[in-house]
Amino acid sequence: MRATLEEWQLTALSDAAQLLTSEIVTNSLLHARSPIRLTVEQTETGVRVAVTDGSTVVPTMRARSTSATTGRGLVLLTRLADEWATELSDGGKTVWFTLRTDRDPWQDASAADAADEVGL
């Protein structure tokens, strides 16, 4: 991911893209237990990353305790990605996300964390 985004001169997206890619790949490996396909595409506004697997089970956010060591992937997608979704197909599903170059995902995530702390 890092090398590809560097080649595309999108290094500002690298940290967020690596983290979110790790999350959706890990989810596919843990839950689908099928072969996966990772696709990384440069878009007009940034990057789109997708993971396709053989499961038709759509990822859902679940309640978790603060001491849980898993269960934060979809929260990270919601906070850092510009968009993300799951698309079902006959042979499984694709979970994808986009990151735009005109927005700092970390700044927006920090603002969301601050809002959570004050109950907004």
Biopython code that builds the backbone (N, CA, C, O; Angstrom):
import numpy as np
from Bio.PDB.StructureBuilder import StructureBuilder

atoms = [
    (1, "MET", "N", (0.829, -1.186, 0.000)),
    (1, "MET", "CA", (0.000, 0.000, 0.000)),
    (1, "MET", "C", (0.873, 1.248, 0.000)),
    (1, "MET", "O", (0.663, 2.176, -0.782)),
    (2, "ARG", "N", (1.851, 1.250, 0.890)),
    (2, "ARG", "CA", (2.715, 2.427, 1.015)),
    (2, "ARG", "C", (3.434, 2.730, -0.293)),
    (2, "ARG", "O", (3.469, 3.879, -0.735)),
    (3, "ALA", "N", (4.010, 1.698, -0.914)),
    (3, "ALA", "CA", (4.752, 1.890, -2.161)),
    (3, "ALA", "C", (3.830, 2.368, -3.287)),
    (3, "ALA", "O", (4.204, 3.233, -4.079)),
    (4, "THR", "N", (2.646, 1.806, -3.350)),
    (4, "THR", "CA", (1.697, 2.193, -4.394)),
    (4, "THR", "C", (1.272, 3.637, -4.228)),
    (4, "THR", "O", (1.264, 4.396, -5.197)),
    (5, "LEU", "N", (0.917, 4.027, -3.014)),
    (5, "LEU", "CA", (0.484, 5.405, -2.791)),
    (5, "LEU", "C", (1.631, 6.393, -2.987)),
    (5, "LEU", "O", (1.414, 7.525, -3.418)),
    (6, "GLU", "N", (2.843, 5.964, -2.671)),
    (6, "GLU", "CA", (4.000, 6.817, -2.925)),
    (6, "GLU", "C", (4.185, 7.006, -4.427)),
    (6, "GLU", "O", (4.446, 8.116, -4.892)),
    (7, "GLU", "N", (4.050, 5.924, -5.178)),
    (7, "GLU", "CA", (4.164, 5.997, -6.641)),
    (7, "GLU", "C", (3.104, 6.923, -7.230)),
    (7, "GLU", "O", (3.374, 7.645, -8.190)),
    (8, "TRP", "N", (1.907, 6.907, -6.663)),
    (8, "TRP", "CA", (0.809, 7.757, -7.134)),
    (8, "TRP", "C", (0.847, 9.154, -6.525)),
    (8, "TRP", "O", (-0.052, 9.957, -6.776)),
    (9, "GLN", "N", (1.860, 9.457, -5.738)),
    (9, "GLN", "CA", (2.016, 10.736, -5.050)),
    (9, "GLN", "C", (0.825, 11.037, -4.132)),
    (9, "GLN", "O", (0.314, 12.156, -4.081)),
    (10, "LEU", "N", (0.410, 9.994, -3.412)),
    (10, "LEU", "CA", (-0.685, 10.103, -2.442)),
    (10, "LEU", "C", (-0.203, 9.718, -1.046)),
    (10, "LEU", "O", (-0.947, 9.110, -0.277)),
    (11, "THR", "N", (1.020, 10.064, -0.722)),
    (11, "THR", "CA", (1.601, 9.656, 0.558)),
    (11, "THR", "C", (0.837, 10.197, 1.758)),
    (11, "THR", "O", (0.894, 9.596, 2.831)),
    (12, "ALA", "N", (0.128, 11.305, 1.617)),
    (12, "ALA", "CA", (-0.643, 11.855, 2.739)),
    (12, "ALA", "C", (-1.757, 10.899, 3.171)),
    (12, "ALA", "O", (-2.240, 10.979, 4.300)),
    (13, "LEU", "N", (-2.162, 10.003, 2.282)),
    (13, "LEU", "CA", (-3.221, 9.040, 2.603)),
    (13, "LEU", "C", (-2.671, 7.709, 3.115)),
    (13, "LEU", "O", (-3.437, 6.833, 3.514)),
    (14, "SER", "N", (-1.368, 7.560, 3.104)),
    (14, "SER", "CA", (-0.749, 6.261, 3.354)),
    (14, "SER", "C", (-1.083, 5.653, 4.710)),
    (14, "SER", "O", (-1.489, 4.492, 4.768)),
    (15, "ASP", "N", (-0.927, 6.387, 5.787)),
    (15, "ASP", "CA", (-1.167, 5.817, 7.115)),
    (15, "ASP", "C", (-2.619, 5.353, 7.279)),
    (15, "ASP", "O", (-2.869, 4.239, 7.738)),
    (16, "ALA", "N", (-3.561, 6.202, 6.906)),
    (16, "ALA", "CA", (-4.971, 5.827, 7.022)),
    (16, "ALA", "C", (-5.297, 4.668, 6.096)),
    (16, "ALA", "O", (-6.017, 3.750, 6.488)),
    (17, "ALA", "N", (-4.781, 4.692, 4.877)),
    (17, "ALA", "CA", (-5.051, 3.610, 3.924)),
    (17, "ALA", "C", (-4.486, 2.284, 4.424)),
    (17, "ALA", "O", (-5.135, 1.245, 4.304)),
    (18, "GLN", "N", (-3.290, 2.320, 4.980)),
    (18, "GLN", "CA", (-2.693, 1.083, 5.502)),
    (18, "GLN", "C", (-3.505, 0.524, 6.665)),
    (18, "GLN", "O", (-3.761, -0.679, 6.724)),
    (19, "LEU", "N", (-3.909, 1.384, 7.582)),
    (19, "LEU", "CA", (-4.688, 0.937, 8.743)),
    (19, "LEU", "C", (-6.027, 0.346, 8.299)),
    (19, "LEU", "O", (-6.390, -0.751, 8.726)),
    (20, "LEU", "N", (-6.757, 1.059, 7.453)),
    (20, "LEU", "CA", (-8.076, 0.589, 7.039)),
    (20, "LEU", "C", (-7.987, -0.661, 6.171)),
    (20, "LEU", "O", (-8.839, -1.544, 6.266)),
    (21, "THR", "N", (-6.968, -0.743, 5.333)),
    (21, "THR", "CA", (-6.770, -1.953, 4.527)),
    (21, "THR", "C", (-6.503, -3.138, 5.432)),
    (21, "THR", "O", (-7.055, -4.220, 5.227)),
    (22, "SER", "N", (-5.663, -2.941, 6.428)),
    (22, "SER", "CA", (-5.387, -4.007, 7.389)),
    (22, "SER", "C", (-6.666, -4.477, 8.064)),
    (22, "SER", "O", (-6.866, -5.676, 8.257)),
    (23, "GLU", "N", (-7.526, -3.540, 8.421)),
    (23, "GLU", "CA", (-8.782, -3.888, 9.095)),
    (23, "GLU", "C", (-9.694, -4.716, 8.199)),
    (23, "GLU", "O", (-10.209, -5.746, 8.633)),
    (24, "ILE", "N", (-9.905, -4.282, 6.951)),
    (24, "ILE", "CA", (-10.854, -5.024, 6.110)),
    (24, "ILE", "C", (-10.273, -6.343, 5.614)),
    (24, "ILE", "O", (-11.019, -7.298, 5.398)),
    (25, "VAL", "N", (-8.964, -6.414, 5.431)),
    (25, "VAL", "CA", (-8.345, -7.694, 5.071)),
    (25, "VAL", "C", (-8.452, -8.659, 6.250)),
    (25, "VAL", "O", (-8.817, -9.821, 6.072)),
    (26, "THR", "N", (-8.140, -8.185, 7.441)),
    (26, "THR", "CA", (-8.229, -9.035, 8.635)),
    (26, "THR", "C", (-9.649, -9.537, 8.844)),
    (26, "THR", "O", (-9.851, -10.717, 9.134)),
    (27, "ASN", "N", (-10.640, -8.654, 8.701)),
    (27, "ASN", "CA", (-12.035, -9.077, 8.843)),
    (27, "ASN", "C", (-12.382, -10.185, 7.857)),
    (27, "ASN", "O", (-13.032, -11.165, 8.223)),
    (28, "SER", "N", (-11.953, -10.034, 6.615)),
    (28, "SER", "CA", (-12.233, -11.067, 5.611)),
    (28, "SER", "C", (-11.564, -12.382, 5.978)),
    (28, "SER", "O", (-12.181, -13.444, 5.893)),
    (29, "LEU", "N", (-10.315, -12.312, 6.380)),
    (29, "LEU", "CA", (-9.594, -13.540, 6.721)),
    (29, "LEU", "C", (-10.207, -14.231, 7.934)),
    (29, "LEU", "O", (-10.329, -15.456, 7.952)),
    (30, "LEU", "N", (-10.593, -13.462, 8.942)),
    (30, "LEU", "CA", (-11.149, -14.046, 10.161)),
    (30, "LEU", "C", (-12.565, -14.571, 9.990)),
    (30, "LEU", "O", (-12.905, -15.638, 10.501)),
    (31, "HIS", "N", (-13.388, -13.819, 9.271)),
    (31, "HIS", "CA", (-14.809, -14.144, 9.226)),
    (31, "HIS", "C", (-15.245, -14.898, 7.977)),
    (31, "HIS", "O", (-16.098, -15.781, 8.067)),
    (32, "ALA", "N", (-14.690, -14.580, 6.830)),
    (32, "ALA", "CA", (-15.120, -15.247, 5.594)),
    (32, "ALA", "C", (-14.462, -16.608, 5.427)),
    (32, "ALA", "O", (-15.068, -17.544, 4.906)),
    (33, "ARG", "N", (-13.221, -16.707, 5.873)),
    (33, "ARG", "CA", (-12.462, -17.958, 5.740)),
    (33, "ARG", "C", (-12.525, -18.489, 4.315)),
    (33, "ARG", "O", (-12.818, -19.660, 4.073)),
    (34, "SER", "N", (-12.240, -17.591, 3.387)),
    (34, "SER", "CA", (-12.229, -17.925, 1.966)),
    (34, "SER", "C", (-11.075, -17.157, 1.321)),
    (34, "SER", "O", (-10.498, -16.263, 1.940)),
    (35, "PRO", "N", (-10.744, -17.502, 0.092)),
    (35, "PRO", "CA", (-9.752, -16.663, -0.607)),
    (35, "PRO", "C", (-10.271, -15.232, -0.707)),
    (35, "PRO", "O", (-11.479, -15.005, -0.780)),
    (36, "ILE", "N", (-9.358, -14.278, -0.710)),
    (36, "ILE", "CA", (-9.744, -12.874, -0.821)),
    (36, "ILE", "C", (-9.018, -12.237, -2.002)),
    (36, "ILE", "O", (-7.995, -12.735, -2.473)),
    (37, "ARG", "N", (-9.575, -11.125, -2.463)),
    (37, "ARG", "CA", (-8.924, -10.326, -3.510)),
    (37, "ARG", "C", (-8.889, -8.886, -3.021)),
    (37, "ARG", "O", (-9.914, -8.322, -2.638)),
    (38, "LEU", "N", (-7.700, -8.302, -3.041)),
    (38, "LEU", "CA", (-7.502, -6.909, -2.652)),
    (38, "LEU", "C", (-7.326, -6.087, -3.918)),
    (38, "LEU", "O", (-6.513, -6.423, -4.779)),
    (39, "THR", "N", (-8.097, -5.000, -4.028)),
    (39, "THR", "CA", (-8.003, -4.098, -5.175)),
    (39, "THR", "C", (-7.732, -2.690, -4.667)),
    (39, "THR", "O", (-8.416, -2.205, -3.766)),
    (40, "VAL", "N", (-6.734, -2.038, -5.247)),
    (40, "VAL", "CA", (-6.400, -0.663, -4.904)),
    (40, "VAL", "C", (-6.452, 0.141, -6.197)),
    (40, "VAL", "O", (-5.753, -0.166, -7.162)),
    (41, "GLU", "N", (-7.293, 1.179, -6.203)),
    (41, "GLU", "CA", (-7.470, 1.984, -7.405)),
    (41, "GLU", "C", (-7.250, 3.462, -7.094)),
    (41, "GLU", "O", (-7.731, 3.979, -6.086)),
    (42, "GLN", "N", (-6.518, 4.124, -7.978)),
    (42, "GLN", "CA", (-6.410, 5.569, -7.874)),
    (42, "GLN", "C", (-7.659, 6.164, -8.500)),
    (42, "GLN", "O", (-8.077, 5.755, -9.583)),
    (43, "THR", "N", (-8.253, 7.132, -7.814)),
    (43, "THR", "CA", (-9.437, 7.810, -8.326)),
    (43, "THR", "C", (-9.073, 9.265, -8.631)),
    (43, "THR", "O", (-7.950, 9.701, -8.374)),
    (44, "GLU", "N", (-10.020, 9.997, -9.171)),
    (44, "GLU", "CA", (-9.777, 11.415, -9.450)),
    (44, "GLU", "C", (-9.518, 12.201, -8.181)),
    (44, "GLU", "O", (-8.821, 13.216, -8.206)),
    (45, "THR", "N", (-10.085, 11.731, -7.052)),
    (45, "THR", "CA", (-9.974, 12.487, -5.801)),
    (45, "THR", "C", (-9.123, 11.805, -4.732)),
    (45, "THR", "O", (-8.963, 12.359, -3.644)),
    (46, "GLY", "N", (-8.572, 10.621, -5.006)),
    (46, "GLY", "CA", (-7.769, 9.926, -4.006)),
    (46, "GLY", "C", (-7.573, 8.467, -4.327)),
    (46, "GLY", "O", (-6.981, 8.111, -5.346)),
    (47, "VAL", "N", (-8.088, 7.607, -3.430)),
    (47, "VAL", "CA", (-7.876, 6.169, -3.575)),
    (47, "VAL", "C", (-9.127, 5.414, -3.132)),
    (47, "VAL", "O", (-9.858, 5.851, -2.243)),
    (48, "ARG", "N", (-9.351, 4.273, -3.777)),
    (48, "ARG", "CA", (-10.431, 3.356, -3.396)),
    (48, "ARG", "C", (-9.799, 1.998, -3.176)),
    (48, "ARG", "O", (-9.072, 1.497, -4.034)),
    (49, "VAL", "N", (-10.074, 1.403, -2.028)),
    (49, "VAL", "CA", (-9.535, 0.094, -1.659)),
    (49, "VAL", "C", (-10.707, -0.847, -1.430)),
    (49, "VAL", "O", (-11.685, -0.480, -0.778)),
    (50, "ALA", "N", (-10.611, -2.063, -1.965)),
    (50, "ALA", "CA", (-11.691, -3.029, -1.823)),
    (50, "ALA", "C", (-11.129, -4.408, -1.521)),
    (50, "ALA", "O", (-10.075, -4.789, -2.029)),
    (51, "VAL", "N", (-11.850, -5.148, -0.687)),
    (51, "VAL", "CA", (-11.526, -6.543, -0.401)),
    (51, "VAL", "C", (-12.764, -7.371, -0.716)),
    (51, "VAL", "O", (-13.849, -7.117, -0.194)),
    (52, "THR", "N", (-12.581, -8.364, -1.578)),
    (52, "THR", "CA", (-13.664, -9.259, -1.960)),
    (52, "THR", "C", (-13.381, -10.630, -1.364)),
    (52, "THR", "O", (-12.255, -11.123, -1.420)),
    (53, "ASP", "N", (-14.426, -11.245, -0.787)),
    (53, "ASP", "CA", (-14.281, -12.585, -0.221)),
    (53, "ASP", "C", (-15.492, -13.432, -0.579)),
    (53, "ASP", "O", (-16.399, -12.963, -1.266)),
    (54, "GLY", "N", (-15.511, -14.656, -0.126)),
    (54, "GLY", "CA", (-16.553, -15.600, -0.493)),
    (54, "GLY", "C", (-17.729, -15.683, 0.446)),
    (54, "GLY", "O", (-18.566, -16.573, 0.293)),
    (55, "SER", "N", (-17.828, -14.794, 1.412)),
    (55, "SER", "CA", (-18.932, -14.804, 2.372)),
    (55, "SER", "C", (-19.974, -13.762, 1.993)),
    (55, "SER", "O", (-19.636, -12.689, 1.494)),
    (56, "THR", "N", (-21.238, -14.082, 2.230)),
    (56, "THR", "CA", (-22.310, -13.111, 1.996)),
    (56, "THR", "C", (-22.778, -12.450, 3.296)),
    (56, "THR", "O", (-23.779, -11.733, 3.302)),
    (57, "VAL", "N", (-22.067, -12.687, 4.381)),
    (57, "VAL", "CA", (-22.406, -12.068, 5.667)),
    (57, "VAL", "C", (-21.866, -10.639, 5.672)),
    (57, "VAL", "O", (-20.665, -10.413, 5.521)),
    (58, "VAL", "N", (-22.771, -9.686, 5.848)),
    (58, "VAL", "CA", (-22.407, -8.269, 5.839)),
    (58, "VAL", "C", (-21.835, -7.896, 7.199)),
    (58, "VAL", "O", (-22.424, -8.231, 8.227)),
    (59, "PRO", "N", (-20.686, -7.202, 7.223)),
    (59, "PRO", "CA", (-20.133, -6.777, 8.516)),
    (59, "PRO", "C", (-21.063, -5.794, 9.218)),
    (59, "PRO", "O", (-21.635, -4.905, 8.587)),
    (60, "THR", "N", (-21.207, -5.962, 10.519)),
    (60, "THR", "CA", (-22.041, -5.069, 11.315)),
    (60, "THR", "C", (-21.303, -4.676, 12.584)),
    (60, "THR", "O", (-20.521, -5.453, 13.132)),
    (61, "MET", "N", (-21.564, -3.459, 13.041)),
    (61, "MET", "CA", (-20.965, -3.011, 14.297)),
    (61, "MET", "C", (-21.682, -3.704, 15.445)),
    (61, "MET", "O", (-22.907, -3.818, 15.466)),
    (62, "ARG", "N", (-20.893, -4.154, 16.382)),
    (62, "ARG", "CA", (-21.452, -4.815, 17.566)),
    (62, "ARG", "C", (-21.003, -4.058, 18.809)),
    (62, "ARG", "O", (-19.978, -3.377, 18.807)),
    (63, "ALA", "N", (-21.783, -4.192, 19.852)),
    (63, "ALA", "CA", (-21.381, -3.601, 21.131)),
    (63, "ALA", "C", (-20.120, -4.313, 21.605)),
    (63, "ALA", "O", (-19.990, -5.528, 21.457)),
    (64, "ARG", "N", (-19.207, -3.561, 22.167)),
    (64, "ARG", "CA", (-17.960, -4.141, 22.676)),
    (64, "ARG", "C", (-17.576, -3.430, 23.960)),
    (64, "ARG", "O", (-17.942, -2.277, 24.191)),
    (65, "SER", "N", (-16.844, -4.133, 24.774)),
    (65, "SER", "CA", (-16.374, -3.520, 26.013)),
    (65, "SER", "C", (-15.117, -2.703, 25.713)),
    (65, "SER", "O", (-14.472, -2.899, 24.683)),
    (66, "THR", "N", (-14.783, -1.806, 26.601)),
    (66, "THR", "CA", (-13.585, -0.983, 26.398)),
    (66, "THR", "C", (-12.310, -1.800, 26.484)),
    (66, "THR", "O", (-11.261, -1.362, 26.011)),
    (67, "SER", "N", (-12.387, -2.992, 27.088)),
    (67, "SER", "CA", (-11.197, -3.836, 27.183)),
    (67, "SER", "C", (-11.099, -4.859, 26.056)),
    (67, "SER", "O", (-10.144, -5.635, 26.012)),
    (68, "ALA", "N", (-12.069, -4.872, 25.147)),
    (68, "ALA", "CA", (-12.047, -5.822, 24.033)),
    (68, "ALA", "C", (-10.838, -5.556, 23.139)),
    (68, "ALA", "O", (-10.459, -4.406, 22.917)),
    (69, "THR", "N", (-10.244, -6.621, 22.634)),
    (69, "THR", "CA", (-9.081, -6.481, 21.760)),
    (69, "THR", "C", (-9.459, -6.519, 20.285)),
    (69, "THR", "O", (-8.592, -6.372, 19.424)),
    (70, "THR", "N", (-10.732, -6.714, 19.983)),
    (70, "THR", "CA", (-11.210, -6.707, 18.605)),
    (70, "THR", "C", (-12.497, -5.886, 18.538)),
    (70, "THR", "O", (-13.020, -5.437, 19.558)),
    (71, "GLY", "N", (-12.997, -5.700, 17.309)),
    (71, "GLY", "CA", (-14.295, -5.058, 17.153)),
    (71, "GLY", "C", (-14.267, -3.575, 16.866)),
    (71, "GLY", "O", (-15.290, -2.902, 16.991)),
    (72, "ARG", "N", (-13.119, -3.055, 16.484)),
    (72, "ARG", "CA", (-13.035, -1.619, 16.215)),
    (72, "ARG", "C", (-12.889, -1.278, 14.733)),
    (72, "ARG", "O", (-12.860, -0.102, 14.372)),
    (73, "GLY", "N", (-12.799, -2.280, 13.882)),
    (73, "GLY", "CA", (-12.549, -2.049, 12.464)),
    (73, "GLY", "C", (-13.592, -1.194, 11.782)),
    (73, "GLY", "O", (-13.248, -0.279, 11.034)),
    (74, "LEU", "N", (-14.870, -1.475, 12.027)),
    (74, "LEU", "CA", (-15.922, -0.703, 11.377)),
    (74, "LEU", "C", (-16.006, 0.707, 11.946)),
    (74, "LEU", "O", (-16.375, 1.643, 11.236)),
    (75, "VAL", "N", (-15.669, 0.862, 13.214)),
    (75, "VAL", "CA", (-15.610, 2.202, 13.806)),
    (75, "VAL", "C", (-14.507, 3.008, 13.124)),
    (75, "VAL", "O", (-14.696, 4.181, 12.804)),
    (76, "LEU", "N", (-13.360, 2.375, 12.904)),
    (76, "LEU", "CA", (-12.271, 3.059, 12.214)),
    (76, "LEU", "C", (-12.670, 3.435, 10.789)),
    (76, "LEU", "O", (-12.371, 4.536, 10.329)),
    (77, "LEU", "N", (-13.341, 2.529, 10.098)),
    (77, "LEU", "CA", (-13.808, 2.842, 8.744)),
    (77, "LEU", "C", (-14.742, 4.046, 8.760)),
    (77, "LEU", "O", (-14.619, 4.952, 7.935)),
    (78, "THR", "N", (-15.666, 4.045, 9.699)),
    (78, "THR", "CA", (-16.636, 5.132, 9.789)),
    (78, "THR", "C", (-15.958, 6.464, 10.088)),
    (78, "THR", "O", (-16.361, 7.500, 9.560)),
    (79, "ARG", "N", (-14.944, 6.438, 10.923)),
    (79, "ARG", "CA", (-14.287, 7.678, 11.329)),
    (79, "ARG", "C", (-13.254, 8.180, 10.341)),
    (79, "ARG", "O", (-13.109, 9.390, 10.169)),
    (80, "LEU", "N", (-12.527, 7.276, 9.681)),
    (80, "LEU", "CA", (-11.413, 7.704, 8.838)),
    (80, "LEU", "C", (-11.737, 7.773, 7.351)),
    (80, "LEU", "O", (-11.242, 8.659, 6.655)),
    (81, "ALA", "N", (-12.553, 6.862, 6.858)),
    (81, "ALA", "CA", (-12.834, 6.820, 5.420)),
    (81, "ALA", "C", (-13.830, 7.904, 5.028)),
    (81, "ALA", "O", (-14.674, 8.308, 5.828)),
    (82, "ASP", "N", (-13.722, 8.360, 3.804)),
    (82, "ASP", "CA", (-14.713, 9.299, 3.279)),
    (82, "ASP", "C", (-16.019, 8.580, 3.006)),
    (82, "ASP", "O", (-17.099, 9.112, 3.260)),
    (83, "GLU", "N", (-15.912, 7.378, 2.491)),
    (83, "GLU", "CA", (-17.069, 6.521, 2.245)),
    (83, "GLU", "C", (-16.623, 5.090, 2.461)),
    (83, "GLU", "O", (-15.449, 4.760, 2.294)),
    (84, "TRP", "N", (-17.570, 4.243, 2.833)),
    (84, "TRP", "CA", (-17.314, 2.813, 2.819)),
    (84, "TRP", "C", (-18.648, 2.102, 2.709)),
    (84, "TRP", "O", (-19.686, 2.631, 3.106)),
    (85, "ALA", "N", (-18.606, 0.906, 2.169)),
    (85, "ALA", "CA", (-19.836, 0.150, 1.996)),
    (85, "ALA", "C", (-19.504, -1.315, 1.759)),
    (85, "ALA", "O", (-18.350, -1.694, 1.557)),
    (86, "THR", "N", (-20.552, -2.119, 1.793)),
    (86, "THR", "CA", (-20.459, -3.538, 1.456)),
    (86, "THR", "C", (-21.386, -3.795, 0.287)),
    (86, "THR", "O", (-22.544, -3.377, 0.303)),
    (87, "GLU", "N", (-20.886, -4.477, -0.725)),
    (87, "GLU", "CA", (-21.686, -4.840, -1.890)),
    (87, "GLU", "C", (-21.736, -6.358, -1.976)),
    (87, "GLU", "O", (-20.698, -7.019, -2.012)),
    (88, "LEU", "N", (-22.939, -6.906, -2.009)),
    (88, "LEU", "CA", (-23.117, -8.358, -2.123)),
    (88, "LEU", "C", (-23.134, -8.775, -3.584)),
    (88, "LEU", "O", (-23.579, -8.026, -4.454)),
    (89, "SER", "N", (-22.639, -9.990, -3.841)),
    (89, "SER", "CA", (-22.687, -10.586, -5.168)),
    (89, "SER", "C", (-23.039, -12.055, -5.004)),
    (89, "SER", "O", (-23.136, -12.550, -3.881)),
    (90, "ASP", "N", (-23.228, -12.745, -6.100)),
    (90, "ASP", "CA", (-23.570, -14.166, -6.028)),
    (90, "ASP", "C", (-22.495, -14.969, -5.298)),
    (90, "ASP", "O", (-22.804, -15.913, -4.571)),
    (91, "GLY", "N", (-21.247, -14.595, -5.494)),
    (91, "GLY", "CA", (-20.159, -15.374, -4.917)),
    (91, "GLY", "C", (-19.588, -14.848, -3.630)),
    (91, "GLY", "O", (-18.567, -15.358, -3.169)),
    (92, "GLY", "N", (-20.206, -13.840, -3.022)),
    (92, "GLY", "CA", (-19.670, -13.300, -1.779)),
    (92, "GLY", "C", (-19.982, -11.831, -1.614)),
    (92, "GLY", "O", (-21.094, -11.382, -1.893)),
    (93, "LYS", "N", (-18.980, -11.080, -1.153)),
    (93, "LYS", "CA", (-19.177, -9.651, -0.915)),
    (93, "LYS", "C", (-17.876, -8.913, -1.142)),
    (93, "LYS", "O", (-16.791, -9.494, -1.160)),
    (94, "THR", "N", (-18.025, -7.607, -1.315)),
    (94, "THR", "CA", (-16.881, -6.699, -1.393)),
    (94, "THR", "C", (-17.097, -5.601, -0.374)),
    (94, "THR", "O", (-18.145, -4.956, -0.359)),
    (95, "VAL", "N", (-16.110, -5.389, 0.473)),
    (95, "VAL", "CA", (-16.106, -4.258, 1.403)),
    (95, "VAL", "C", (-15.084, -3.271, 0.851)),
    (95, "VAL", "O", (-13.935, -3.632, 0.597)),
    (96, "TRP", "N", (-15.511, -2.021, 0.668)),
    (96, "TRP", "CA", (-14.617, -1.025, 0.083)),
    (96, "TRP", "C", (-14.669, 0.276, 0.883)),
    (96, "TRP", "O", (-15.616, 0.549, 1.621)),
    (97, "PHE", "N", (-13.611, 1.063, 0.703)),
    (97, "PHE", "CA", (-13.580, 2.404, 1.286)),
    (97, "PHE", "C", (-12.837, 3.341, 0.352)),
    (97, "PHE", "O", (-12.049, 2.912, -0.492)),
    (98, "THR", "N", (-13.103, 4.635, 0.521)),
    (98, "THR", "CA", (-12.379, 5.655, -0.227)),
    (98, "THR", "C", (-11.752, 6.643, 0.745)),
    (98, "THR", "O", (-12.254, 6.875, 1.844)),
    (99, "LEU", "N", (-10.647, 7.212, 0.306)),
    (99, "LEU", "CA", (-9.992, 8.319, 0.998)),
    (99, "LEU", "C", (-9.725, 9.392, -0.048)),
    (99, "LEU", "O", (-9.252, 9.100, -1.147)),
    (100, "ARG", "N", (-10.032, 10.639, 0.303)),
    (100, "ARG", "CA", (-9.823, 11.770, -0.607)),
    (100, "ARG", "C", (-8.593, 12.560, -0.181)),
    (100, "ARG", "O", (-8.248, 12.628, 0.999)),
    (101, "THR", "N", (-7.957, 13.139, -1.154)),
    (101, "THR", "CA", (-6.762, 13.935, -0.874)),
    (101, "THR", "C", (-7.087, 15.309, -0.306)),
    (101, "THR", "O", (-6.201, 15.963, 0.245)),
    (102, "ASP", "N", (-8.329, 15.768, -0.423)),
    (102, "ASP", "CA", (-8.674, 17.115, 0.038)),
    (102, "ASP", "C", (-9.150, 17.146, 1.492)),
    (102, "ASP", "O", (-9.668, 18.162, 1.955)),
    (103, "ARG", "N", (-8.977, 16.043, 2.207)),
    (103, "ARG", "CA", (-9.440, 15.966, 3.598)),
    (103, "ARG", "C", (-8.431, 15.175, 4.422)),
    (103, "ARG", "O", (-7.919, 14.152, 3.965)),
    (104, "ASP", "N", (-8.150, 15.636, 5.613)),
    (104, "ASP", "CA", (-7.263, 14.917, 6.531)),
    (104, "ASP", "C", (-8.117, 13.996, 7.393)),
    (104, "ASP", "O", (-8.827, 14.475, 8.277)),
    (105, "PRO", "N", (-8.068, 12.676, 7.159)),
    (105, "PRO", "CA", (-8.925, 11.769, 7.927)),
    (105, "PRO", "C", (-8.628, 11.788, 9.419)),
    (105, "PRO", "O", (-9.524, 11.557, 10.232)),
    (106, "TRP", "N", (-7.400, 12.055, 9.781)),
    (106, "TRP", "CA", (-7.021, 12.050, 11.193)),
    (106, "TRP", "C", (-7.614, 13.244, 11.919)),
    (106, "TRP", "O", (-8.012, 13.125, 13.078)),
    (107, "GLN", "N", (-7.680, 14.376, 11.268)),
    (107, "GLN", "CA", (-8.268, 15.560, 11.896)),
    (107, "GLN", "C", (-9.750, 15.329, 12.163)),
    (107, "GLN", "O", (-10.245, 15.646, 13.244)),
    (108, "ASP", "N", (-10.455, 14.782, 11.185)),
    (108, "ASP", "CA", (-11.881, 14.515, 11.368)),
    (108, "ASP", "C", (-12.114, 13.461, 12.441)),
    (108, "ASP", "O", (-13.074, 13.559, 13.206)),
    (109, "ALA", "N", (-11.248, 12.452, 12.507)),
    (109, "ALA", "CA", (-11.375, 11.415, 13.528)),
    (109, "ALA", "C", (-11.161, 12.014, 14.918)),
    (109, "ALA", "O", (-11.859, 11.646, 15.863)),
    (110, "SER", "N", (-10.213, 12.926, 15.047)),
    (110, "SER", "CA", (-9.972, 13.572, 16.343)),
    (110, "SER", "C", (-11.180, 14.385, 16.771)),
    (110, "SER", "O", (-11.540, 14.392, 17.948)),
    (111, "ALA", "N", (-11.808, 15.071, 15.824)),
    (111, "ALA", "CA", (-13.002, 15.839, 16.146)),
    (111, "ALA", "C", (-14.134, 14.926, 16.600)),
    (111, "ALA", "O", (-14.871, 15.267, 17.525)),
    (112, "ALA", "N", (-14.279, 13.773, 15.960)),
    (112, "ALA", "CA", (-15.321, 12.808, 16.358)),
    (112, "ALA", "C", (-15.043, 12.254, 17.745)),
    (112, "ALA", "O", (-15.970, 12.066, 18.533)),
    (113, "ASP", "N", (-13.774, 11.990, 18.053)),
    (113, "ASP", "CA", (-13.408, 11.516, 19.387)),
    (113, "ASP", "C", (-13.756, 12.564, 20.443)),
    (113, "ASP", "O", (-14.276, 12.231, 21.507)),
    (114, "ALA", "N", (-13.469, 13.821, 20.147)),
    (114, "ALA", "CA", (-13.775, 14.882, 21.096)),
    (114, "ALA", "C", (-15.280, 15.002, 21.314)),
    (114, "ALA", "O", (-15.730, 15.209, 22.441)),
    (115, "ALA", "N", (-16.055, 14.874, 20.251)),
    (115, "ALA", "CA", (-17.515, 14.930, 20.365)),
    (115, "ALA", "C", (-18.030, 13.779, 21.213)),
    (115, "ALA", "O", (-18.949, 13.962, 22.011)),
    (116, "ASP", "N", (-17.448, 12.592, 21.050)),
    (116, "ASP", "CA", (-17.855, 11.437, 21.860)),
    (116, "ASP", "C", (-17.600, 11.682, 23.341)),
    (116, "ASP", "O", (-18.398, 11.289, 24.192)),
    (117, "GLU", "N", (-16.479, 12.337, 23.641)),
    (117, "GLU", "CA", (-16.126, 12.572, 25.036)),
    (117, "GLU", "C", (-17.112, 13.496, 25.731)),
    (117, "GLU", "O", (-17.324, 13.381, 26.938)),
    (118, "VAL", "N", (-17.724, 14.422, 24.976)),
    (118, "VAL", "CA", (-18.667, 15.347, 25.597)),
    (118, "VAL", "C", (-20.117, 14.933, 25.360)),
    (118, "VAL", "O", (-21.049, 15.655, 25.713)),
    (119, "GLY", "N", (-20.292, 13.753, 24.753)),
    (119, "GLY", "CA", (-21.631, 13.217, 24.587)),
    (119, "GLY", "C", (-22.403, 13.733, 23.398)),
    (119, "GLY", "O", (-23.633, 13.671, 23.405)),
    (120, "LEU", "N", (-21.735, 14.243, 22.370)),
    (120, "LEU", "CA", (-22.450, 14.731, 21.169)),
    (120, "LEU", "C", (-22.711, 13.604, 20.209)),
    (120, "LEU", "O", (-23.298, 13.820, 19.148)),
]
sb = StructureBuilder()
sb.init_structure("model")
sb.init_model(0)
sb.init_chain("A")
sb.init_seg("    ")
for serial, (resi, resn, name, xyz) in enumerate(atoms, 1):
    if name == "N":
        sb.init_residue(resn, " ", resi, " ")
    sb.init_atom(name, np.array(xyz, "f"), 0.0, 1.0, " ", f" {name:<3s}", serial, name[0])
structure = sb.get_structure()
